[in-house]
Amino acid sequence: MYFKPALLASALLFASINVHAELTSYNPNGVELVYSSVSDVTWTKDANLFKTLYDADNTLIDKIIAVTPTFNDPHFGLQTIDASDFNTSNGRVSWWGGFAFVDYLNSVNYGGSDQWRLPTVVNAQAGYNTPTNGTAAGDELPELFYQELGGIQGKAIPDTDMFDNEQSWTYWTGTEHASLDTFAWAFYTSIGNQYFFSRNNFQFHVWAVTPGLVAAVPEASTYAMLLAGLGVLGAVARRRRAL
């Protein structure tokens, strides 16, 4: 019998999960995450993660800047990232600060992933998106709000135990406006509305996603136990062949 490490990782990944509608809460590498089967992305369980991490470590902004000291905006050019891009009292950040924050998450392999990013927009329309309400694949915040959390137009994001620190305010996406080249899309979780804002004038919350499910990385002790078990099985098999 042969146990592949990939199978072991899958077993560890689903050792403890909490399923709610299309959302699955799991802890692959010591960090609480939530998988969306609708969008096929994983969200951080903490919906105001920047503030939570900053409150735990007041040097966080320095660490973010060390990873991403500048951001090259397609319209505004090279932007220097500094403390003014981050509001530590409420967790809101500039658009450029949002990209710098997810770069930091990738640099520390947060939750076992180095593919964190801001959510996307594909149905680039302002308003409630009445024709789709989150059914356009790739509109990740509307999908979460309407399809998975059962949000209602004009009302705040539903309170759920699947997430922590959900903000009834506005979240940046990583999608620029196609024709207004100084604007980017954002989503009002206070009313389920999508709109666009100037990238250099506003600070909103950020909620990072990473593609698919994050695989659990087995600890060295787990590998040691696996190898010891395989050694015992091999010894037994050899003894049987010798009889």
VOBA-1610 file (N, C-alpha, C; in pm, whole numbers, padded with zeros to 5 digits, always signed):
BEGIN
Met+00086-00119+00000Met+00000+00000+00000Met+00089+00124+00000Tyr+00051+00228-00082Tyr+00134+00348-00095Tyr+00046+00470-00075Phe+00082+00557+00021Phe+00006+00678+00048Phe+00080+00798-00012Lys+00018+00865-00107Lys+00080+00980-00167Lys+00067+01101-00075Pro+00171+01188-00068Pro+00161+01308+00014Pro+00041+01394-00021Ala+00003+01398-00153Ala-00112+01479-00193Ala-00240+01430-00128Leu-00253+01295-00115Leu-00372+01240-00050Leu-00372+01274+00098Leu-00255+01268+00157Leu-00246+01304+00298Leu-00282+01450+00319Ala-00235+01538+00229Ala-00268+01680+00241Ala-00417+01701+00230Ser-00483+01631+00138Ser-00628+01644+00122Ser-00700+01599+00248Ala-00650+01490+00308Ala-00714+01442+00430Ala-00702+01543+00542Leu-00584+01606+00553Leu-00566+01707+00656Leu-00650+01830+00629Leu-00666+01865+00501Leu-00743+01983+00463Leu-00885+01975+00512Phe-00947+01858+00501Phe-01087+01844+00535Phe-01108+01774+00671Ala-01003+01775+00751Ala-01015+01712+00882Ala-01117+01783+00968Ser-01130+01916+00950Ser-01227+01992+01028Ser-01284+02102+00941Ile-01409+02084+00895Ile-01473+02184+00809Ile-01611+02215+00860Asn-01658+02334+00825Asn-01793+02377+00859Asn-01858+02426+00732Val-01962+02357+00687Val-02025+02388+00559Val-02151+02469+00582His-02168+02575+00505His-02285+02662+00515His-02322+02704+00373Ala-02436+02650+00320Ala-02475+02678+00181Ala-02361+02640+00088Glu-02314+02737+00004Glu-02203+02706-00087Glu-02067+02742-00026Leu-02065+02782+00100Leu-01941+02822+00166Leu-01890+02711+00257Thr-01760+02693+00258Thr-01698+02592+00344Thr-01590+02657+00427Ser-01605+02651+00559Ser-01504+02704+00649Ser-01400+02596+00676Tyr-01272+02629+00665Tyr-01168+02530+00689Tyr-01040+02598+00737Asn-00951+02519+00789Asn-00827+02568+00848Asn-00712+02484+00796Pro-00657+02519+00678Pro-00556+02431+00618Pro-00418+02441+00682Asn-00380+02559+00730Asn-00244+02578+00782Asn-00242+02671+00902Gly-00337+02648+00992Gly-00342+02728+01114Gly-00409+02862+01099Val-00472+02888+00984Val-00543+03013+00959Val-00683+02981+00910Glu-00782+03048+00966Glu-00921+03023+00927Glu-00952+03089+00792Leu-01001+03007+00698Leu-01036+03052+00564Leu-01176+03003+00530Val-01235+03059+00424Val-01369+03018+00380Val-01366+03000+00229Tyr-01401+02878+00185Tyr-01402+02847+00041Tyr-01541+02873-00017Ser-01545+02939-00132Ser-01667+02965-00207Ser-01673+02872-00327Ser-01769+02779-00328Ser-01783+02691-00443Ser-01844+02763-00562Val-01917+02872-00538Val-01977+02949-00647Val-01869+03021-00727Ser-01780+03091-00657Ser-01674+03165-00724Ser-01546+03086-00742Asp-01535+02970-00674Asp-01414+02888-00672Asp-01295+02970-00625Val-01316+03043-00515Val-01208+03117-00452Val-01218+03095-00301Thr-01109+03122-00233Thr-01107+03117-00087Thr-01091+03259-00033Trp-01178+03294+00062Trp-01174+03425+00128Trp-01104+03410+00263Thr-01043+03519+00309Thr-01000+03520+00447Thr-01125+03522+00534Lys-01124+03444+00642Lys-01241+03444+00731Lys-01261+03581+00795Asp-01151+03650+00821Asp-01156+03784+00878Asp-01177+03884+00764Ala-01291+03951+00764Ala-01325+04044+00657Ala-01266+04183+00678Asn-01193+04201+00786Asn-01119+04325+00809Asn-00979+04287+00857Leu-00915+04202+00778Leu-00790+04138+00820Leu-00678+04239+00842Phe-00673+04343+00760Phe-00566+04442+00779Phe-00569+04498+00920Lys-00686+04541+00967Lys-00694+04599+01101Lys-00660+04497+01209Thr-00709+04374+01193Thr-00680+04270+01291Thr-00530+04244+01302Leu-00463+04234+01186Leu-00319+04209+01188Leu-00243+04329+01243Tyr-00289+04450+01209Tyr-00222+04569+01261Tyr-00238+04580+01412Asp-00359+04552+01462Asp-00381+04560+01607Asp-00290+04461+01682Ala-00259+04350+01616Ala-00171+04250+01678Ala-00023+04284+01661Asp+00008+04366+01561Asp+00148+04399+01531Asp+00153+04539+01470Asn+00187+04638+01550Asn+00187+04777+01504Asn+00298+04810+01406Thr+00385+04714+01377Thr+00487+04734+01274Thr+00441+04683+01137Leu+00314+04645+01127Leu+00263+04584+01003Leu+00283+04675+00882Ile+00254+04804+00896Ile+00266+04893+00780Ile+00410+04898+00731Asp+00505+04902+00823Asp+00647+04899+00783Asp+00679+04771+00706Lys+00622+04660+00751Lys+00646+04532+00683Lys+00583+04531+00544Ile+00463+04590+00532Ile+00397+04598+00401Ile+00482+04682+00306Ile+00529+04798+00354Ile+00608+04887+00270Ile+00740+04822+00230Ala+00797+04742+00320Ala+00922+04672+00287Ala+00903+04578+00170Val+00783+04519+00158Val+00754+04427+00047Val+00719+04506-00079Thr+00636+04610-00064Thr+00590+04688-00179Thr+00610+04837-00150Pro+00728+04890-00171Pro+00752+05033-00143Pro+00685+05126-00243Thr+00662+05076-00365Thr+00596+05157-00468Thr+00495+05071-00543Phe+00398+05137-00603Phe+00300+05068-00688Phe+00289+05146-00818Asn+00304+05075-00929Asn+00299+05139-01060Asn+00156+05139-01112Asp+00087+05252-01093Asp-00052+05264-01138Asp-00054+05293-01288Pro-00143+05224-01363Pro-00146+05242-01509Pro-00172+05386-01552His-00244+05464-01470His-00275+05602-01507His-00192+05703-01428Phe-00179+05683-01298Phe-00114+05782-01213Phe+00037+05765-01206Gly+00089+05655-01261Gly+00232+05633-01259Gly+00278+05573-01128Leu+00407+05586-01099Leu+00467+05523-00983Leu+00424+05594-00855Gln+00360+05518-00765Gln+00310+05571-00639Gln+00392+05515-00523Thr+00435+05604-00436Thr+00507+05561-00316Thr+00408+05520-00209Ile+00423+05398-00157Ile+00335+05349-00051Ile+00388+05400+00083Asp+00301+05467+00161Asp+00343+05513+00293Asp+00226+05500+00390Ala+00246+05547+00511Ala+00146+05530+00617Ala+00012+05594+00583Ser+00013+05698+00497Ser-00112+05766+00463Ser-00205+05678+00380Asp-00155+05566+00327Asp-00238+05473+00250Asp-00319+05381+00339Phe-00300+05389+00470Phe-00363+05295+00563Phe-00427+05371+00679Asn-00552+05338+00708Asn-00621+05394+00824Asn-00627+05285+00931Thr-00546+05298+01032Thr-00536+05192+01133Thr-00652+05193+01232Ser-00732+05300+01233Ser-00844+05306+01327Ser-00963+05224+01280Asn-00981+05212+01146Asn-01096+05137+01095Asn-01059+05029+00993Gly-00932+05025+00950Gly-00888+04921+00858Gly-00905+04955+00711Arg-00946+05077+00681Arg-00962+05115+00540Arg-00828+05156+00480Val-00815+05129+00350Val-00687+05156+00282Val-00715+05217+00145Ser-00612+05281+00091Ser-00623+05329-00047Ser-00622+05211-00142Trp-00657+05237-00268Trp-00654+05129-00368Trp-00514+05071-00380Trp-00415+05161-00382Trp-00276+05115-00390Trp-00236+05042-00263Gly-00283+05090-00148Gly-00254+05022-00023Gly-00313+04882-00020Gly-00430+04865-00085Gly-00492+04733-00092Gly-00405+04634-00167Phe-00347+04678-00278Phe-00257+04590-00353Phe-00131+04559-00273Ala-00081+04660-00201Ala+00038+04637-00119Ala+00008+04537-00007Phe-00111+04545+00050Phe-00147+04454+00158Phe-00153+04309+00109Val-00215+04285-00008Val-00221+04147-00057Val-00083+04098-00099Asp+00003+04190-00145Asp+00143+04151-00171Asp+00208+04101-00044Tyr+00179+04169+00067Tyr+00235+04127+00195Tyr+00183+03988+00234Leu+00052+03965+00218Leu-00003+03834+00249Leu+00067+03725+00169Asn+00095+03755+00043Asn+00166+03658-00041Asn+00310+03637+00008Ser+00372+03743+00055Ser+00512+03733+00098Ser+00527+03645+00222Val+00422+03641+00306Val+00428+03557+00427Val+00354+03425+00407Asn+00308+03400+00283Asn+00238+03276+00252Asn+00119+03256+00347Tyr+00038+03361+00359Tyr-00071+03362+00456Tyr-00167+03244+00431Gly-00188+03165+00534Gly-00278+03051+00522Gly-00228+02942+00430Gly-00103+02953+00384Gly-00049+02854+00292Gly-00061+02890+00146Ser-00099+03016+00115Ser-00114+03058-00025Ser-00026+03180-00052Asp+00029+03186-00174Asp+00101+03305-00219Asp+00033+03362-00344Gln-00100+03341-00354Gln-00176+03390-00469Gln-00292+03480-00427Trp-00278+03548-00314Trp-00382+03640-00269Trp-00395+03759-00362Arg-00518+03807-00378Arg-00546+03922-00464Arg-00674+03989-00418Leu-00708+04104-00477Leu-00836+04167-00452Leu-00942+04101-00541Pro-01070+04101-00499Pro-01175+04040-00581Pro-01189+04109-00716Thr-01251+04038-00810Thr-01266+04089-00947Thr-01410+04132-00977Val-01421+04210-01084Val-01551+04250-01139Val-01550+04216-01287Val-01653+04146-01336Val-01666+04121-01480Val-01791+04188-01536Asn-01896+04196-01456Asn-02020+04262-01498Asn-02009+04409-01460Ala-01932+04482-01539Ala-01894+04619-01502Ala-02010+04717-01525Gln-02107+04711-01434Gln-02220+04803-01435Gln-02236+04861-01296Ala-02270+04990-01291Ala-02296+05052-01162Ala-02437+05017-01118Gly-02458+05014-00987Gly-02591+04988-00933Gly-02601+04851-00871Tyr-02725+04805-00858Tyr-02751+04678-00791Tyr-02730+04557-00881Asn-02700+04580-01010Asn-02686+04467-01104Asn-02812+04380-01103Thr-02928+04445-01113Thr-03056+04375-01104Thr-03066+04256-01198Pro-03013+04261-01322Pro-03026+04144-01410Pro-02951+04021-01360Thr-02848+04042-01278Thr-02764+03929-01240Thr-02761+03903-01090Asn-02752+04010-01011Asn-02740+03996-00865Asn-02643+03886-00823Gly-02525+03896-00880Gly-02421+03803-00839Gly-02417+03674-00917Thr-02489+03664-01028Thr-02486+03541-01106Thr-02388+03550-01223Ala-02324+03666-01242Ala-02221+03677-01345Ala-02091+03624-01287Ala-02045+03512-01340Ala-01925+03446-01287Ala-01806+03542-01290Gly-01739+03556-01179Gly-01626+03646-01170Gly-01656+03774-01096Asp-01784+03804-01073Asp-01822+03916-00986Asp-01819+03864-00842Glu-01701+03858-00785Glu-01682+03778-00665Glu-01750+03836-00541Leu-01749+03966-00522Leu-01819+04023-00407Leu-01971+04015-00423Pro-02029+04047-00540Pro-02173+04025-00555Pro-02214+03879-00542Glu-02130+03787-00593Glu-02160+03644-00576Glu-02168+03607-00429Leu-02070+03657-00353Leu-02069+03628-00210Leu-02190+03690-00141Phe-02217+03816-00172Phe-02325+03890-00104Phe-02462+03831-00134Tyr-02491+03809-00263Tyr-02626+03769-00303Tyr-02647+03618-00303Gln-02556+03544-00366Gln-02580+03400-00383Gln-02551+03320-00257Glu-02441+03353-00189Glu-02397+03268-00080Glu-02443+03315+00057Leu-02451+03446+00077Leu-02495+03498+00205Leu-02643+03538+00206Gly-02707+03532+00088Gly-02850+03565+00081Gly-02878+03711+00106Gly-02786+03799+00064Gly-02805+03942+00082Gly-02923+03996+00003Ile-02978+04107+00049Ile-03095+04170-00013Ile-03059+04311-00056Gln-03104+04349-00175Gln-03077+04484-00225Gln-03123+04588-00125Gly-03035+04686-00099Gly-03070+04795-00010Gly-03045+04766+00136Lys-03001+04643+00169Lys-02976+04608+00309Lys-02831+04565+00327Ala-02786+04571+00453Ala-02645+04542+00483Ala-02614+04395+00468Ile-02485+04365+00454Ile-02438+04227+00443Ile-02488+04146+00562Pro-02546+04029+00536Pro-02599+03947+00648Pro-02490+03906+00746Asp-02526+03906+00872Asp-02433+03860+00976Asp-02432+03708+00975Thr-02315+03649+00971Thr-02303+03503+00964Thr-02181+03459+01042Asp-02188+03338+01098Asp-02073+03286+01171Asp-01964+03233+01078Met-01989+03237+00946Met-01886+03194+00852Met-01770+03293+00847Phe-01797+03421+00876Phe-01695+03524+00866Phe-01688+03604+00996Asp-01575+03671+01015Asp-01557+03762+01128Asp-01535+03903+01074Asn-01584+04002+01149Asn-01555+04143+01122Asn-01603+04190+00985Glu-01718+04138+00937Glu-01775+04189+00813Glu-01809+04338+00831Gln-01768+04419+00735Gln-01789+04562+00744Gln-01907+04603+00655Ser-02006+04668+00715Ser-02117+04722+00638Ser-02075+04859+00586Trp-01994+04855+00483Trp-01937+04978+00428Trp-01908+04955+00280Thr-01783+04970+00239Thr-01745+04954+00099Thr-01611+04882+00091Tyr-01600+04791-00007Tyr-01476+04715-00029Tyr-01423+04742-00169Trp-01293+04761-00177Trp-01228+04772-00308Trp-01232+04639-00383Thr-01238+04647-00515Thr-01202+04532-00599Thr-01070+04566-00666Gly-01013+04469-00736Gly-00889+04493-00807Gly-00910+04532-00952Thr-01034+04564-00990Thr-01068+04589-01130Thr-01081+04738-01159Glu-01003+04786-01254Glu-01013+04926-01297Glu-01137+04944-01384His-01186+05068-01388His-01296+05100-01479His-01242+05102-01622Ala-01316+05042-01715Ala-01265+05024-01851Ala-01247+05156-01926Ser-01336+05254-01905Ser-01329+05379-01981Ser-01286+05498-01896Leu-01319+05497-01767Leu-01275+05604-01677Leu-01143+05560-01614Asp-01032+05598-01676Asp-00905+05534-01642Asp-00847+05576-01509Thr-00911+05668-01437Thr-00863+05702-01302Thr-00950+05638-01194Phe-01047+05556-01236Phe-01143+05498-01141Phe-01123+05346-01129Ala-01171+05291-01018Ala-01174+05146-00996Ala-01308+05109-00934Trp-01346+04982-00949Trp-01474+04936-00898Trp-01465+04901-00750Ala-01575+04923-00681Ala-01586+04887-00541Ala-01728+04835-00517Phe-01749+04772-00402Phe-01880+04713-00372Phe-01925+04757-00234Tyr-02047+04815-00229Tyr-02107+04856-00103Tyr-02168+04733-00034Thr-02104+04685+00069Thr-02167+04577+00147Thr-02276+04632+00238Ser-02289+04763+00243Ser-02395+04824+00323Ser-02531+04815+00255Ile-02532+04807+00120Ile-02659+04802+00047Ile-02655+04706-00072Gly-02545+04633-00092Gly-02536+04541-00204Gly-02526+04609-00339Asn-02455+04720-00343Asn-02448+04803-00463Asn-02304+04808-00514Gln-02287+04802-00644Gln-02155+04812-00705Gln-02139+04949-00769Tyr-02023+05012-00749Tyr-02001+05144-00808Tyr-01852+05165-00829Phe-01815+05276-00893Phe-01675+05304-00921Phe-01634+05435-00853Phe-01505+05441-00817Phe-01452+05553-00741Phe-01312+05589-00791Ser-01276+05714-00774Ser-01143+05758-00811Ser-01040+05685-00727Arg-00936+05634-00791Arg-00838+05553-00720Arg-00750+05634-00626Asn-00744+05765-00644Asn-00652+05844-00561Asn-00724+05929-00456Asn-00856+05908-00437Asn-00929+05995-00344Asn-01000+05921-00232Phe-01005+05790-00235Phe-01089+05717-00140Phe-01009+05606-00071Gln-01053+05574+00050Gln-01002+05460+00123Gln-01120+05371+00162Phe-01110+05243+00128Phe-01214+05146+00160Phe-01150+05023+00225His-01234+04931+00268His-01184+04806+00324His-01134+04715+00211Val-01054+04616+00248Val-01008+04515+00152Val-01037+04377+00209Trp-01078+04287+00119Trp-01110+04149+00157Trp-01044+04060+00054Ala-00936+03995+00093Ala-00853+03922-00003Ala-00911+03785-00038Val-00886+03742-00162Val-00923+03608-00207Val-00802+03542-00271Thr-00807+03409-00274Thr-00704+03332-00344Thr-00776+03221-00422Pro-00724+03181-00537Pro-00796+03085-00621Pro-00817+02950-00552Gly-00936+02892-00572Gly-00964+02755-00531Gly-00948+02729-00383Leu-00921+02604-00351Leu-00895+02561-00214Leu-00746+02567-00186Val-00710+02608-00066Val-00569+02610-00024Val-00536+02474+00037Ala-00434+02409-00014Ala-00397+02276+00034Ala-00325+02286+00168Ala-00350+02188+00252Ala-00279+02179+00379Ala-00138+02128+00354Val-00042+02185+00424Val+00097+02141+00414Val+00127+02054+00536Pro+00150+01924+00518Pro+00178+01836+00634Pro+00301+01881+00711Glu+00293+01874+00844Glu+00408+01906+00926Glu+00513+01795+00917Ala+00637+01828+00953Ala+00746+01731+00945Ala+00715+01609+01031Ser+00652+01630+01147Ser+00620+01517+01234Ser+00519+01424+01171Thr+00427+01483+01091Thr+00329+01401+01021Thr+00397+01313+00917Tyr+00491+01373+00842Tyr+00566+01294+00745Tyr+00644+01182+00814Ala+00702+01213+00931Ala+00780+01112+01003Ala+00692+00995+01044Met+00572+01025+01094Met+00479+00918+01133Met+00436+00837+01012Leu+00412+00907+00900Leu+00373+00837+00778Leu+00484+00742+00733Leu+00608+00792+00731Leu+00719+00708+00687Leu+00740+00590+00781Ala+00722+00616+00913Ala+00736+00505+01008Ala+00630+00400+00984Gly+00507+00445+00957Gly+00399+00351+00930Gly+00423+00272+00804Leu+00475+00339+00700Leu+00505+00270+00575Leu+00618+00169+00596Gly+00715+00205+00684Gly+00824+00112+00713Gly+00773-00015+00779Val+00677+00001+00873Val+00619-00116+00939Val+00545-00203+00838Leu+00465-00137+00751Leu+00392-00213+00649Leu+00488-00288+00557Gly+00601-00221+00521Gly+00698-00288+00435Gly+00761-00408+00503Ala+00792-00392+00632Ala+00852-00504+00705Ala+00757-00622+00713Val+00628-00593+00739Val+00528-00699+00745Val+00518-00771+00611Ala+00517-00691+00502Ala+00506-00750+00369Ala+00626-00840+00338Arg+00744-00795+00376Arg+00865-00876+00350Arg+00862-01004+00432Arg+00814-00995+00557Arg+00807-01116+00643Arg+00710-01217+00584Arg+00598-01167+00531Arg+00500-01260+00472Arg+00558-01330+00350Arg+00634-01253+00270Arg+00692-01315+00151Arg+00796-01422+00191Ala+00862-01400+00305Ala+00966-01495+00349Ala+00909-01623+00405Leu+00782-01620+00449Leu+00720-01739+00508Leu+00681-01840+00402
//
